[in-house]
Amino acid sequence: MAIKPKGWMGVEDPLWYKDALIYQLHVKAFGDSNHDGIGDFRGLTQRLDYLQDLGVDTLWLMPFYPSPLRDDGYDISDYQNVHPQYGTLADFRNFVREAHHRGLKVITELVINHTSDQHPWFQAARNAPRGSPQRNFYLWNDNDDKFPETRIIFTDTETSNWAWDPVAEQYYWHRFFSHQPDLNHNNPAVVKAVTKVMRFWLDMGVDGLRLDAIPYLCVREGTYNENLPETHAVIKQMRAVVDKHYRSRLFLAEANQWPEDVRDYFGDGDECHMAYHFPLMPRMYMAIAQEDRYPIVEILEQTPDIPDNCQWAVFLRNHDELTLEMVTDRERDYMYRTYAADPRMRVNVGIRRRLAP
């Protein structure tokens, strides 16, 4: 395949994502340059010609940041560095440069709903006085009965969205694992801090950012704490920074919601450029098993129109496995019977069994 001339540092077409072929990969599991059994950026860079020959044009990297690795890297302890097992920032810069030389775009993860409990921000917060700027980077309460309307996402491991911290002597809010405290995006200082993180990686040359778990950024009493107007305001604010300072960059929304709810994450073309179509994926498998296109047609008919500068991200599988949140109970039971008869193949509300593409 043709290689872009040296010096090319990204895509020229601002709508490149409209027909992008995205390949997801985990740095630790791809190319191992030093034969220590763990993939790294030097090894990944050595495999770029192979990836180019596959015909893909965009690489989506799972988290590669410093982390205790209790949630496969989505528990980040340092937003502005590379996990030492995978290399250095210099190795990352070289990877991006070599990818761009081959006409390949790079999408990385912006995991800003929560951090690891080992992140310096959380360590400062738990040791700071109540009501201080450091403490207010996260959400705290004296008991665990605030926000009772909010669902628990990981029902197989968590019994509450609150966890007690003996150092702070308060409960902290978490929508995912208890070792992943949620950042307080109702606090403008937090939005400013994560915007700085965003700009750090965009300045590194990445072409897109996958916004992990964005429906849960902001909270308000008396609500389900999902898809709040305050959350959309945060995304619009971050997008405005991108549009002002960068060209041809991408926000990819990870919002595991029904299409009518995900539609709002496009805004008026001023929030996310792309969003995953989570309900479509399991219905592809239903259609194959039933030898009937109806499950696909039905969900597409429920999918609203989106702004002209936006696009749905359609996928077969990703690291979330065959998630079954966006199906009915009856459809979920059918998928379990068809694709995961052994209970060990199931996890939370999904299927973890590996399927051929």
Secondary structure, DSSP 4 states (H G I P E B T S, - for coil): -PPPPTT--S-S-TTGGGG--EEEE-GGGT--SSSSSS--HHHHHHTHHHHHHHT--EEEEPP-SS---SSTT-S-S-TTS--TTT--HHHHHHHHHHHHHTT-EEEEEE--SB--TTSHHHHHHHHSPTTSTTGGGB-EESSS-SSTTPPPS-TTT-S-SEEEETTTTEEEE-SS-TTSPBB-TTSHHHHHHHHHHHHHHHHTT-SEEEETTGGGS---TTS-SSS-HHHHHHHHHHHHHHHHH-SS-EEEE---S-HHHHGGGGTTTTS-SEEE-TTHHHHHHHHHHHT-SHHHHHHHHTPPP--TT-EEE--S--TT-EE-TTS-HHHHHHHHHHH--SGGGEETTEE-S----
